[in-house]
Amino acid sequence: MIIITVGKNETIDRALKRYKYKVIKTKQIENLRDRQEFKKKCVKRREKIKKAKYVQKLKDSYNDY
């Protein structure tokens, strides 16, 4: 559970911005979307490898410059 304490002189907009940042940082949205449907272990592993290849490709192309 994320708790945000709002100070006396703090606006609601600023507090919402901090809340949004904490939600993104703790990856709550990603976890929620992952739990909506069951994925087998092999599918998760395949996606993880695919993502790692993509990131490595980006890093290699960046180093070429």
Residue pairs with C-beta under 8 A, 6 or more apart in sequence:
2 19
2 22
2 23
2 26
2 28
4 15
4 18
4 19
4 22
6 12
6 15
23 29
